Amino acid sequence: MILPFEKQYKERYYQLLDEVFESNFWSDGKMTRAFEEKFGEFTDLHACAVTSGGAGLLSILEYVDVRGREVIVPANTFWATAQAAKKAGAKVVYADCNRDDLCMSYADMVSKVTPDTKAVILVHIGGHIAFEIDKIAAYCKTHKIALIEDCAHAHGAEWNGKMAGSYGLAGSYSFYATKTMPLGEGGMVVSQDKELIAWMKKFRNYGKEVINGNVVTYPMKQGFNYRISEFTAALGIAQLEHLSVILEWKRNLAQKFDQIFDNRVRFPKGMKSGYYKYIVFDENLSEETGKVFNYTDFGNEIEGIKLDLPNSYWVAEHHKCAPIYYGWDKAGLSTEEIKKYLKG
Ligand SMILES: Cc1ncc(COP(=O)(O)O)c(C=O)c1O
């Protein structure tokens, strides 16, 4: 995999780095504020930058306080999702997915709810919004269960103009090196709830906050260090300015793929995927980028628990990903040429 970062974005980054050096703040300063503000504008949510997507999930779970309670997570996702709940002291309950969107099944989630359920973490697998998000969000609201959105794959994902992270209590984006908006490392907690984000900004800094250059300390038992550096924030600003180019590039390639693949994830009306992945079923491809997850990645498998999750195991076996990473060298070919290249 390659990580293209064109000259003008490098120049923008270097210009922002100069500002960091001039500011004399290398952490929790103006650049972090500006990155949060810009990401907040992009998602139309309030935002708090953190060290990783996993740290973002853990922070939200600490806010909800899931210790000793149950948290429902999908089995078919990266271990980070379940692990965040375990680190926050919860008992993890694994739910099955749907075959059409690979995301958590509403029916299976509801069947797993008990009086002990405190939160549900929904993962927007592959770069689109979970198709059953509205039903899941409504259920969680009625039953006073905190809905947390794992947006690690979902940069740019929107459904009828609503972005990932705006359906539940809060969402966590990852900026890990392989993600649609890579910074190497980093994460962003987003929420409609201004108070939650204000809490988060203290939590990520041991209960401290820098206000107008002065450190203010609040009594906060849970606080820890999930700050990002000003250098990462500067890269975040440059990369966020780059994101529309990345998304357009991926969406153009996806339009070609749509004409090539019948057996693929099909989106409902109004859905715009960020195309972290382009997911197909049972295709033979000359080049592929593997799977979003193998069954051996499932949280229950890692914990050594055998569970009846038929759709998750089916999907793990039958899906794979066509190459849609930014910069794929065949993307400029015609649809016919790509078809010939990928399908022979
Ligand atoms: C679904 C999912 N959730 C959470 C994470 C964790 O993000 P990070 O590596 O930034 O902690 C990842 C990937 O790394 C992921 O794929």
The ligand as an SDF file (V2000), in Angstrom:
LIG
                    3D

 16 16  0  0  0  0  0  0  0  0999 V2000
  -13.2450   -0.8720   13.5040 C   0  0  0  0  0  0  0  0  0  0  0  0
  -12.0500   -0.3050   14.1980 C   0  0  0  0  0  0  0  0  0  0  0  0
  -12.2050    0.2480   15.4080 N   0  0  0  0  0  0  0  0  0  0  0  0
  -11.1830    0.7940   16.0670 C   0  0  0  0  0  0  0  0  0  0  0  0
   -9.9200    0.8100   15.5270 C   0  0  0  0  0  0  0  0  0  0  0  0
   -8.8160    1.3540   16.3450 C   0  0  0  0  0  0  0  0  0  0  0  0
   -8.2350    2.4980   15.8370 O   0  0  0  0  0  0  0  0  0  0  0  0
   -6.7510    2.8800   16.3530 P   0  0  0  0  0  0  0  0  0  0  0  0
   -5.7990    1.9510   15.6960 O   0  0  0  0  0  0  0  0  0  0  0  0
   -6.6020    4.3060   15.9070 O   0  0  0  0  0  0  0  0  0  0  0  0
   -6.7810    2.7400   17.8290 O   0  0  0  0  0  0  0  0  0  0  0  0
   -9.7110    0.2460   14.2410 C   0  0  0  0  0  0  0  0  0  0  0  0
   -8.4240    0.2160   13.5290 C   0  0  0  0  0  0  0  0  0  0  0  0
   -7.3390    0.3970   13.8170 O   0  0  0  0  0  0  0  0  0  0  0  0
  -10.8010   -0.3210   13.5580 C   0  0  0  0  0  0  0  0  0  0  0  0
  -10.6490   -0.8810   12.3670 O   0  0  0  0  0  0  0  0  0  0  0  0
  1  2  1  0
  2  3  1  0
  2 15  2  0
  3  4  2  0
  4  5  1  0
  5  6  1  0
  5 12  2  0
  6  7  1  0
  7  8  1  0
  8  9  2  0
  8 10  1  0
  8 11  1  0
 12 13  1  0
 12 15  1  0
 13 14  2  0
 15 16  1  0
M  END
$$$$
